[in-house]
């Protein structure tokens, strides 16, 4: 295959770059070894930052977050719930830190409004009784799956090619320039090469590994963050703890649930990223100081992602800047010079569009393409690819449309056969074979209280009936699907949850002879 630009990494930044370049008329191919948003872009809070969280240590990042927050609310409103947010301090929090907060917000242009504790508790009754300070900010919630899928869809509509399940094996490099990427299609086993003029490394925490394949260098620090999902929605606004960054500082409402986190734990390997029981205990304990009902809430899942942070001497996961790093690898003083590679990593979901613009500016300049970036003014079209990721949409469609009130496959999230048909059709339009993982990523299947215990088998049976699965494919995919959900459930097992574990284990292991990880 040949193209002008090969983008490696199908997260929010990678799909944003594909859309940006396609809108400039630049031919590009995006590859990901798994699926859209299979990495850190699919394992975060979904918080659309107001910028206020970063005013103490990174004013530039704070201001960028604020600008991008307003842009995304304007250009991609279908991906965003404009909840607003609160920063609150409890009795033991530092008074000097509280006093500096509104001044710093004003310095960096972040809108902030002081509230009395009584006003804050009126807005969010779940807050602790000992709240001593509160401020309203412009936080929001973004659906990261819909955002990336819609960016990928618009990139394709403008000429880009998206290749999923394609693993980068290495580069062919001659005289400081990459000639081609060697890749393998993981489903078919087919090996082939993709020739390009420019290459973009948008692989997040894997950025150093990909750069090293080309002989380039970038030093990364891996900071794992774990989060918990409550069974029901506990708050209407984003609630932030007003203190120096620590565990369980943010409670984010997301559709019918709330998400509390996060932790920061340095890790050495990206091979097995999962939450631990100790992290779960710490999140619940710390979170309950701000929202007491978190202490006895029912949690349906824990999950973890890795922050892609560029290493600085002496820095740890909390102290390293959350701003992004853009490296061109073509500096004359760099002994590992690679003239046609760009690496973009770090940053936040909120600033993905800006990161994509900055990387695309460099690539377009190298290609002598003078067309401007359009993503800051062109609305992001809604697409069928991200349609069913929205929490709460499936129940609305199922209940309000009698002609679509067909058999439910996932009763927790009310995902029906009709909705699965729509997802399968969109996958096949891309030339993809629908799997449980990919249907699940594009819907709410497996994200309810049963965590795929029942709906995974129903989905497999339905795909068999439709001729989309054959032989042992279904059982193999069910095992992978359930074990991925189980990985996020095991750390939560305690007290009353043991009853649910016994039910799930009996169903999966005793009835179907499966082994859970």
C-alpha positions as CSV (number, residue, x, y, z in Angstrom):
1,X,0.0,0.0,0.0
2,X,1.1,3.6,-0.6
3,X,0.0,6.8,0.9
4,X,1.3,10.3,1.8
5,X,1.0,9.9,5.6
6,X,0.8,6.8,7.8
7,X,-0.7,7.4,11.2
8,X,0.0,4.8,13.9
9,X,-2.5,4.7,16.7
10,X,-6.3,4.9,16.6
11,X,-7.1,6.8,19.8
12,X,-8.6,10.3,20.0
13,X,-5.4,12.0,18.8
14,X,-4.7,9.5,16.0
15,X,-8.3,9.8,14.6
16,X,-8.2,13.5,15.1
17,X,-5.0,13.7,13.0
18,X,-6.6,11.5,10.3
19,X,-9.6,13.9,10.1
20,X,-7.4,17.0,10.1
21,X,-5.2,15.8,7.3
22,X,-8.1,14.5,5.2
23,X,-9.8,17.9,5.5
24,X,-6.6,19.4,4.1
25,X,-6.7,17.1,1.1
26,X,-3.8,14.9,2.3
27,X,-4.0,11.2,1.6
28,X,-3.5,9.2,4.8
29,X,-3.9,5.7,6.3
30,X,-4.5,5.1,10.0
31,X,-3.6,1.8,11.6
32,X,-4.2,0.4,15.0
33,X,-3.3,-3.1,16.3
34,X,-6.6,-3.4,18.0
35,X,-9.6,-1.1,17.5
36,X,-10.5,2.6,17.8
37,X,-10.1,3.7,21.4
38,X,-8.7,0.4,22.6
39,X,-6.0,2.2,24.6
40,X,-5.9,5.2,27.0
41,X,-8.5,7.1,25.0
42,X,-11.0,4.4,26.0
43,X,-9.9,4.1,29.6
44,X,-10.4,7.6,31.1
45,X,-13.0,9.6,33.1
46,X,-14.5,11.1,30.0
47,X,-14.0,14.5,31.7
48,X,-14.0,17.6,29.5
49,X,-11.7,19.8,31.6
50,X,-12.5,23.4,32.2
51,X,-8.8,23.9,32.8
52,X,-9.2,24.7,36.5
53,X,-7.5,21.5,37.6
54,X,-4.2,22.6,36.1
55,X,-4.0,26.3,37.2
56,X,-1.6,25.5,40.1
57,X,1.2,23.8,38.1
58,X,0.6,24.3,34.4
59,X,-1.1,27.6,33.4
60,X,-0.5,26.9,29.7
61,X,-2.2,23.6,29.8
62,X,-5.1,25.1,31.8
63,X,-5.7,27.8,29.2
64,X,-5.5,25.3,26.4
65,X,-8.1,23.1,28.1
66,X,-10.4,26.1,28.5
67,X,-10.2,27.0,24.9
68,X,-10.6,23.5,23.6
69,X,-13.5,22.9,26.1
70,X,-15.5,25.8,24.5
71,X,-14.6,24.7,21.0
72,X,-15.7,21.1,21.5
73,X,-19.0,22.2,23.1
74,X,-19.6,24.2,20.0
75,X,-18.4,21.8,17.3
76,X,-19.2,18.4,18.7
77,X,-22.2,18.9,21.0
78,X,-23.6,15.4,20.3
79,X,-20.5,13.9,22.0
80,X,-20.8,16.1,25.1
81,X,-23.0,16.5,28.2
82,X,-22.5,20.0,29.3
83,X,-22.9,19.3,33.0
84,X,-20.8,22.1,34.5
85,X,-18.5,21.3,37.5
86,X,-17.7,22.0,41.1
87,X,-14.4,22.2,43.0
88,X,-15.1,21.6,46.6
89,X,-12.9,21.5,49.8
90,X,-13.6,19.6,52.9
91,X,-12.6,20.4,56.5
92,X,-9.0,18.9,56.3
93,X,-8.1,20.6,53.0
94,X,-5.4,23.4,52.9
95,X,-6.9,26.9,53.4
96,X,-4.0,28.5,51.5
97,X,-4.6,26.2,48.5
98,X,-8.3,27.2,48.6
99,X,-7.5,30.9,48.7
100,X,-5.2,30.7,45.7
101,X,-7.6,28.8,43.5
102,X,-9.9,31.6,42.2
103,X,-7.0,34.0,41.7
104,X,-5.1,31.5,39.6
105,X,-8.2,30.7,37.6
106,X,-8.7,34.4,36.8
107,X,-5.0,34.7,35.9
108,X,-5.3,32.1,33.2
109,X,-8.8,33.1,31.9
110,X,-10.7,30.2,33.5
111,X,-14.2,31.3,34.5
112,X,-14.9,30.5,38.1
113,X,-17.7,31.4,40.6
114,X,-17.5,31.2,44.3
115,X,-20.4,29.3,46.0
116,X,-21.3,29.0,49.7
117,X,-21.2,25.5,51.1
118,X,-25.0,25.6,51.3
119,X,-25.3,26.6,47.6
120,X,-23.0,23.8,46.6
121,X,-25.0,21.2,48.6
122,X,-28.2,22.4,47.1
123,X,-26.8,21.8,43.7
124,X,-25.2,18.4,44.7
125,X,-26.9,16.9,47.7
126,X,-24.4,14.0,47.7
127,X,-21.6,16.3,49.0
128,X,-20.2,15.9,52.5
129,X,-21.6,18.0,55.3
130,X,-18.2,19.4,56.2
131,X,-17.7,21.2,52.8
132,X,-16.0,24.5,53.6
133,X,-15.5,26.0,50.2
134,X,-16.9,25.5,46.7
135,X,-16.5,27.0,43.2
136,X,-18.4,26.5,40.0
137,X,-16.5,25.9,36.8
138,X,-17.2,24.9,33.2
139,X,-16.4,21.2,33.2
140,X,-18.3,18.8,31.0
141,X,-18.4,15.1,30.1
142,X,-17.4,13.7,26.7
143,X,-18.2,10.3,25.2
144,X,-14.6,9.3,24.1
145,X,-15.8,6.4,22.0
146,X,-18.3,8.5,20.1
147,X,-15.8,11.2,19.7
148,X,-13.1,9.0,18.2
149,X,-15.5,7.0,16.0
150,X,-17.0,10.1,14.6
151,X,-13.5,11.6,13.9
152,X,-12.6,8.3,12.1
153,X,-15.9,8.3,10.1
154,X,-15.4,11.9,8.9
155,X,-11.8,11.2,8.1
156,X,-13.0,8.3,5.9
157,X,-15.7,10.4,4.3
158,X,-12.9,12.8,3.2
159,X,-10.7,10.1,1.8
160,X,-8.7,8.6,4.7
161,X,-8.3,4.9,5.1
162,X,-8.8,3.3,8.6
163,X,-7.2,-0.2,9.1
164,X,-8.0,-1.9,12.4
165,X,-6.3,-5.0,13.8
166,X,-3.2,-4.1,11.9
167,X,0.0,-4.4,14.0
168,X,3.2,-2.5,13.3
169,X,6.1,-4.9,13.2
170,X,8.8,-2.4,12.3
171,X,10.1,0.1,9.8
172,X,12.3,0.0,6.7
173,X,14.7,2.9,7.3
174,X,17.3,4.2,4.9
175,X,19.7,7.2,5.5
176,X,17.6,8.7,8.3
177,X,14.2,8.3,6.5
178,X,11.5,5.8,6.9
179,X,10.7,4.2,3.6
180,X,7.8,1.9,4.7
181,X,6.2,0.3,7.7
182,X,6.1,-3.5,8.0
183,X,2.7,-4.6,9.4
184,X,0.6,-7.7,10.0
185,X,-3.1,-8.1,9.8
186,X,-3.9,-9.8,13.1
187,X,-7.1,-11.5,12.0
188,X,-5.8,-12.9,8.7
189,X,-2.1,-13.2,9.5
190,X,-1.3,-11.4,6.2
191,X,2.0,-9.5,6.2
192,X,2.4,-6.4,4.0
193,X,4.2,-3.0,3.8
194,X,2.8,0.5,3.8
195,X,4.9,3.1,2.0
196,X,4.5,6.7,3.0
197,X,6.2,10.1,2.7
198,X,5.5,11.0,6.3
199,X,4.8,8.9,9.4
200,X,3.0,10.0,12.6
201,X,3.4,8.2,15.9
202,X,0.2,8.7,17.9
203,X,0.4,5.6,20.1
204,X,0.2,7.2,23.5
205,X,2.1,5.2,26.1
206,X,3.6,3.0,23.3
207,X,5.2,6.1,21.7
208,X,8.7,5.2,22.8
209,X,8.4,1.6,21.5
210,X,7.3,2.8,18.1
211,X,9.9,5.6,17.9
212,X,12.6,3.0,18.8
213,X,11.5,0.8,15.9
214,X,12.6,3.7,13.6
215,X,15.9,4.3,15.5
216,X,14.5,7.4,17.2
217,X,14.3,8.2,20.9
218,X,11.8,9.5,23.4
219,X,11.7,8.7,27.1
220,X,8.4,7.8,28.5
221,X,7.1,7.3,32.0
222,X,4.1,5.0,32.5
223,X,1.6,6.2,35.1
224,X,-1.4,3.8,35.6
225,X,-4.6,5.3,36.8
226,X,-7.5,3.2,38.0
227,X,-11.2,4.2,38.2
228,X,-14.5,2.8,39.5
229,X,-17.9,2.8,38.0
230,X,-21.0,3.0,40.2
231,X,-24.2,1.2,39.4
232,X,-26.3,4.4,39.4
233,X,-25.6,8.0,38.7
234,X,-24.8,9.8,41.9
235,X,-24.2,13.4,40.8
236,X,-25.3,15.8,38.1
237,X,-22.1,17.8,37.8
238,X,-18.5,16.9,37.7
239,X,-17.2,17.1,41.3
240,X,-13.5,17.9,41.9
241,X,-11.7,17.8,45.2
242,X,-10.0,21.2,45.8
243,X,-6.6,20.0,46.9
244,X,-3.2,19.0,45.5
245,X,-3.7,16.2,43.0
246,X,-4.2,12.9,44.8
247,X,-6.3,9.7,44.6
248,X,-10.1,9.9,44.0
249,X,-10.2,13.6,43.3
250,X,-12.8,13.6,40.6
251,X,-16.4,12.2,40.4
252,X,-17.7,12.3,36.9
253,X,-21.3,11.6,35.9
254,X,-21.6,9.6,32.7
255,X,-25.1,8.7,31.4
256,X,-26.6,6.4,34.0
257,X,-23.5,5.9,36.1
258,X,-20.8,7.9,37.9
259,X,-17.0,7.3,37.6
260,X,-14.7,8.0,40.6
261,X,-10.9,8.2,40.3
262,X,-8.2,8.2,39.7
263,X,-4.9,6.8,41.1
264,X,-1.4,7.4,39.9
265,X,1.0,4.4,40.1
266,X,4.2,4.2,38.1
267,X,4.5,0.9,36.3
268,X,7.4,-0.6,34.3
269,X,5.4,-2.7,31.8
270,X,2.3,-2.2,29.6
271,X,1.7,-5.9,29.2
272,X,-1.0,-6.3,31.9
273,X,-2.8,-3.2,32.9
274,X,-5.5,-3.8,35.5
275,X,-6.8,-2.2,38.7
276,X,-5.8,-3.7,42.1
277,X,-7.8,-4.3,45.3
278,X,-5.5,-1.8,47.1
279,X,-6.3,0.9,44.5
280,X,-10.1,0.2,44.9
281,X,-9.9,0.5,48.6
282,X,-7.9,3.8,48.4
283,X,-10.4,5.3,45.9
284,X,-13.4,4.4,48.0
285,X,-11.9,5.7,51.2
286,X,-10.7,9.0,49.7
287,X,-13.8,9.5,47.6
288,X,-16.1,9.1,50.6
289,X,-14.5,12.1,52.3
290,X,-15.9,14.3,49.5
291,X,-19.1,12.2,48.7
292,X,-19.9,10.0,51.7
293,X,-22.3,7.8,49.8
294,X,-19.3,6.4,47.8
295,X,-18.4,4.5,51.0
296,X,-21.3,2.1,50.6
297,X,-22.2,2.5,46.9
298,X,-22.5,-0.5,44.6
299,X,-19.7,-0.6,42.0
300,X,-20.1,-2.6,38.8
301,X,-16.6,-2.3,37.4
302,X,-13.1,-1.1,37.9
303,X,-10.8,-0.3,35.0
304,X,-7.3,1.2,34.4
305,X,-5.6,3.2,31.8
306,X,-2.0,4.5,31.3
307,X,-1.1,8.1,31.1
308,X,1.5,8.6,28.4
309,X,3.9,11.0,30.2
310,X,7.2,12.2,28.8
311,X,9.9,11.6,31.4
312,X,11.6,14.5,33.1
313,X,14.5,14.1,35.6
314,X,13.2,13.4,39.1
315,X,9.5,13.6,38.0
316,X,6.9,11.1,39.2
317,X,3.4,10.4,37.8
318,X,1.7,13.3,39.6
319,X,4.5,15.9,39.0
320,X,5.1,15.3,35.3
321,X,3.3,17.8,33.2
322,X,-0.1,16.8,31.7
323,X,0.7,19.0,28.6
324,X,1.4,17.2,25.4
325,X,4.8,16.5,23.8
326,X,5.4,17.0,20.0
327,X,8.7,15.7,18.8
328,X,9.8,16.0,15.1
329,X,12.9,13.7,15.4
330,X,14.7,15.8,12.7
331,X,16.9,18.0,14.9
332,X,20.5,18.3,13.6
333,X,21.9,17.6,17.1
334,X,19.9,14.4,17.5
335,X,22.1,11.4,16.9
336,X,18.9,9.4,16.3
337,X,17.6,11.7,13.6
338,X,14.6,10.5,11.5
339,X,13.5,13.1,9.1
340,X,10.0,12.0,8.3
341,X,8.6,10.9,11.7
342,X,6.5,13.0,14.1
343,X,5.6,11.8,17.6
344,X,2.7,13.3,19.5
345,X,2.0,12.0,23.0
346,X,0.9,13.1,26.5
347,X,-1.8,15.6,26.8
348,X,-5.4,15.0,27.7
349,X,-8.6,14.0,25.9
350,X,-9.8,17.6,26.2
351,X,-6.9,18.8,24.0
352,X,-6.9,16.0,21.4
353,X,-8.1,18.4,18.6
354,X,-5.3,20.9,19.4
355,X,-2.7,18.1,19.5
356,X,-3.9,16.8,16.2
357,X,-3.7,20.3,14.7
358,X,-0.2,20.9,15.8
359,X,1.0,17.5,14.5
360,X,-0.8,18.0,11.3
361,X,0.7,21.4,10.8
362,X,4.2,19.9,10.8
363,X,3.2,17.1,8.4
364,X,1.4,19.4,6.0
365,X,4.4,21.8,6.0
366,X,6.8,18.9,5.2
367,X,4.4,18.0,2.3
368,X,4.3,21.6,1.0
369,X,0.5,21.6,1.6
370,X,-0.6,25.1,2.6
371,X,-4.2,24.3,3.2
372,X,-5.3,25.5,6.7
373,X,-6.6,23.4,9.6
374,X,-10.4,23.2,9.4
375,X,-11.2,21.3,12.6
376,X,-11.4,24.5,14.7
377,X,-14.3,25.7,12.6
378,X,-15.9,22.7,10.9
379,X,-18.5,20.9,13.1
380,X,-17.8,17.2,13.7
381,X,-20.6,15.3,12.0
382,X,-22.4,12.6,13.9
383,X,-22.0,9.2,12.4
384,X,-23.6,5.8,12.5
385,X,-20.3,4.4,13.8
386,X,-20.6,6.1,17.2
387,X,-24.4,6.3,17.4
388,X,-24.9,3.5,20.0
389,X,-22.1,4.3,22.4
390,X,-24.2,7.1,24.1
391,X,-25.4,6.0,27.6
392,X,-29.2,6.0,27.8
393,X,-29.8,6.2,24.0
394,X,-30.7,2.6,23.5
395,X,-33.5,2.5,26.1
396,X,-35.0,5.7,24.6
397,X,-35.0,4.3,21.1
398,X,-36.3,0.9,22.2
399,X,-39.1,2.3,24.3
400,X,-40.3,5.1,22.0
401,X,-40.2,3.2,18.7
402,X,-42.7,0.3,18.6
403,X,-41.4,-0.8,15.2
404,X,-37.9,-1.2,16.7
405,X,-39.0,-2.8,20.0
406,X,-37.5,-6.1,19.1
407,X,-35.7,-8.7,21.2
408,X,-33.2,-7.3,23.7
409,X,-29.8,-8.8,23.7
410,X,-28.5,-6.7,26.7
411,X,-31.2,-6.2,29.2
412,X,-29.1,-4.0,31.5
413,X,-28.5,-1.4,28.8
414,X,-31.5,-2.3,26.6
415,X,-29.5,-3.0,23.5
416,X,-31.7,-4.8,20.9
417,X,-31.1,-6.9,17.9
418,X,-32.0,-3.9,15.6
419,X,-29.1,-1.9,17.2
420,X,-26.7,-4.8,16.8
421,X,-27.7,-5.1,13.1
422,X,-26.9,-1.4,12.7
423,X,-23.5,-1.8,14.3
424,X,-22.7,-4.9,12.2
425,X,-23.7,-3.1,9.0
426,X,-21.3,-0.2,9.8
427,X,-18.5,-2.6,10.6
428,X,-19.0,-4.5,7.4
429,X,-19.1,-1.3,5.5
430,X,-15.5,-0.8,6.6
431,X,-14.6,-4.3,5.4
432,X,-14.4,-5.6,9.0
433,X,-15.7,-8.9,10.4
434,X,-17.9,-8.1,13.4
435,X,-16.7,-9.6,16.7
436,X,-18.1,-9.4,20.2
437,X,-15.3,-7.0,21.2
438,X,-15.9,-4.6,18.3
439,X,-19.7,-4.7,18.7
440,X,-19.2,-4.1,22.4
441,X,-16.9,-1.1,21.8
442,X,-19.6,0.5,19.6
443,X,-22.5,-0.1,22.0
444,X,-23.4,-0.4,25.7
445,X,-23.4,-4.2,25.6
446,X,-21.5,-5.6,28.6
447,X,-21.4,-2.3,30.4
448,X,-24.3,-2.8,32.8
449,X,-24.5,-4.6,36.2
450,X,-24.0,-8.1,34.8
451,X,-20.8,-7.0,33.0
452,X,-21.5,-9.3,30.0
453,X,-22.3,-12.4,32.0
454,X,-25.5,-13.0,30.1
455,X,-25.5,-10.7,27.1
456,X,-22.2,-12.0,25.8
457,X,-23.8,-15.4,25.1
458,X,-26.9,-13.8,23.7
459,X,-24.8,-11.7,21.3
460,X,-22.8,-14.6,20.2
461,X,-25.9,-16.7,19.6
462,X,-27.4,-13.9,17.6
463,X,-24.3,-13.4,15.4
464,X,-24.3,-17.2,14.8
465,X,-27.9,-16.9,13.7
466,X,-27.1,-14.1,11.3
467,X,-24.2,-16.1,9.8
468,X,-21.5,-13.7,11.2
469,X,-19.8,-16.4,13.4
470,X,-18.8,-20.0,12.6
471,X,-17.3,-23.0,14.3
472,X,-15.6,-22.1,17.6
473,X,-15.4,-18.4,17.0
474,X,-18.3,-17.5,19.3
475,X,-17.1,-19.4,22.4
476,X,-13.6,-18.0,21.9
477,X,-14.9,-14.5,21.6
478,X,-17.2,-14.9,24.6
479,X,-14.2,-16.0,26.7
480,X,-12.2,-13.0,25.7
481,X,-15.1,-10.6,26.2
482,X,-16.1,-12.0,29.6
483,X,-12.6,-12.2,30.9
484,X,-11.9,-8.5,29.9
485,X,-15.0,-7.5,32.0
486,X,-14.1,-9.9,34.8
487,X,-10.6,-8.3,35.0
488,X,-12.4,-5.1,36.0
489,X,-14.7,-6.8,38.4
490,X,-12.3,-9.0,40.5
491,X,-10.9,-6.0,42.6
492,X,-14.4,-5.0,43.7
493,X,-15.3,-8.3,45.3
494,X,-16.1,-7.8,48.9
495,X,-19.1,-8.1,51.2
496,X,-22.4,-8.1,49.3
497,X,-20.7,-8.3,45.9
498,X,-19.7,-11.9,46.8
499,X,-23.3,-13.0,46.1
500,X,-23.1,-11.6,42.5
501,X,-19.7,-13.2,42.1
502,X,-21.1,-16.6,43.0
503,X,-23.9,-16.2,40.5
504,X,-21.6,-15.1,37.7
505,X,-19.0,-17.8,38.5
506,X,-21.7,-20.5,38.6
507,X,-23.1,-19.4,35.3
508,X,-19.8,-19.0,33.5
509,X,-17.7,-21.9,35.0
510,X,-20.2,-24.5,36.1
511,X,-22.7,-24.2,33.3
512,X,-20.4,-23.3,30.4
513,X,-17.2,-24.7,31.6
514,X,-15.3,-21.4,31.2
515,X,-12.4,-20.2,33.3
516,X,-12.3,-16.6,34.5
517,X,-9.0,-14.8,34.9
